[in-house]
Amino acid sequence: MTATLPRPDDALVARLRADLAASGFTVAGVTALLGPMAAAALDRDQALPAQRATGATDDPRAALVRLFTLGDPVDAAEVAAALPTLGVAGGVELGLLAPEGDAVVALCDLRPHAADGADWWVASDLGELATGRPLTPDHVLGVGGASTTLASWTPRLPAARALDVGTGCGVQALHLGAHAERVTVTDLSERALAYARFNAALNALDWDVRSGSMLDPVAGERFDLVVSNPPFVITPRSGAVPLFEYRDGGAAGDAVVRDLVRTVGEHLEPGGVAQLLGNWEVPRGTTWTERVGEWLDGTGLDAWVVQREVQDPAEYAETWARDGGHHPDTADFNAMYTAWLDDFAARDVEAIGFGVVTLQRPATDREPFRDLADVPGPVEQPMGPSVLRGLRARTWLAEHDDDAVLDIAWRCADDVTEERHGVPGEPDPRVILLRQGGGLRRHLPLSTVTSALVSVCDGELTARAATAAIAGLLDLDDDAVRTEAVAFLRDAARDGLLVRGD
Ligand SMILES: C[S@@+](CC[C@H](N)C(=O)[O-])C[C@H]1O[C@@H](n2cnc3c(N)ncnc32)[C@H](O)[C@@H]1O
């Protein structure tokens, strides 16, 4: 167990902040120092190129990277030069540094993080790259792949109150600070909360930090936005797999995510949104949409769930056995692998889905909408602006009947193009696709009717007038054309391929 935790001493933290800012210890600054190759290698947990790039320079950022990212001992004089106002003694007092002979070692990871024009610093436990050892069960993660996925997908809507459930060292809360007036964070881990308090202080932010399981610390309270990268990893309870606090919520199977989906609505204001990540099990003979659909039944929430990845039990076991720092073909790895396969077999689980869950409490008493889709490929980065537009489009569609849809003068979004695929020599295309450049990068096949409709979606002509003209031109039944057009318009509009021209 890592004993030391950083202390949020305001005066010392202010000195640290000043030193980090003065040295240019930002994402851009560190990337410029390392160069693209070493920076990319670090992202793959390979330290060697970064060690070479930081070894022979007196740039203060190099000392900070060697100390806080690579976990190397650094000469005390170099550390003192990199942290001139805090000093080595101040770093020791903050719980960040420890002397080791003439050198100094870091007791935690500390690195810059940036998004949407903002720069922050994030302290967390030193990872496997720095320590060379498997992680301990109480390990507090820094910014990981799941953190950036959730941050990317979160709709950045203005919020009076925002909540981050399972905040860890506070990554999501940093992002929330840009668009929420009050940020509340919860976690079960006291170590994580210590880091969250420290990171709030280091970034001069004020968070309401609460201890407890999932939504317990906010009983009876409501928020405009709830985000959670929950401990969603499905973990056998047999004892063979360490119960890492950062990924295991303390329940069997996918119950942690199920319970969060089922109960988060009680904490949403009308119109409030929850943005979550999750894993779900797919038992043999069922589908993921049935599984997640059951979770949603009775919640009264709008739901837009995008499944991004599917693994079979073996792939899942390999991913998460490696994640804790264990290597294939070792006894520990194989014991864990077996435990995962046994666990999934006991519930007849055939596949495990990973995805992004967007929930909204409807602001009126209309029927909630539900949209569960598979999108395995690359999507726009960040996705948040598209999620916000998609929520608004789905809400409008849920609040308007087909007549209202027909009365709109729809317009093709600026990132939409049409693709025609034909057989060489044939005059007419075999396939016409409407392709979205951003967002979920959807492509919709067009029929004769919908292709004609899209060609007049210029924001001037209503869909009603367009469908009447198309029916006349193609000598088709008016009702049939309208029915096909409305289904297509709803599908294209919800993901932003068509937008309202009004
Ligand atoms: C995957 S980490 C997410 C950390 C951070 N929010 C991020 O996005 O990187 C999950 C967090 O949930 C916390 N956690 C685990 N079990 C929990 C529980 N039952 N209730 C609340 N938090 C829990 C862990 O301590 C950890 O900080």
The ligand as a Gaussian input file, in Angstrom:
#p B3LYP/6-31G(d) Opt

LIG

0 1
 C      -12.558000       4.215000     -13.252000
 S      -12.245000       5.201000     -11.851000
 C      -12.724000       6.791000     -12.459000
 C      -11.865000       7.914000     -11.990000
 C      -12.126000       9.256000     -12.666000
 N      -13.491000       9.692000     -12.445000
 C      -11.824000       9.222000     -14.139000
 O      -12.721000       9.469000     -14.945000
 O      -10.693000       8.928000     -14.484000
 C      -13.577000       4.734000     -10.805000
 C      -13.590000       5.397000      -9.452000
 O      -14.684000       4.858000      -8.698000
 C      -14.285000       4.693000      -7.348000
 N      -15.139000       3.675000      -6.709000
 C      -14.968000       2.341000      -6.643000
 N      -16.021000       1.774000      -6.014000
 C      -16.859000       2.774000      -5.704000
 C      -18.115000       2.840000      -5.064000
 N      -18.735000       1.735000      -4.660000
 N      -18.673000       4.052000      -4.908000
 C      -18.071000       5.184000      -5.354000
 N      -16.887000       5.186000      -5.966000
 C      -16.290000       4.002000      -6.142000
 C      -12.847000       4.335000      -7.406000
 O      -12.197000       4.650000      -6.189000
 C      -12.370000       5.180000      -8.595000
 O      -11.894000       6.411000      -8.146000

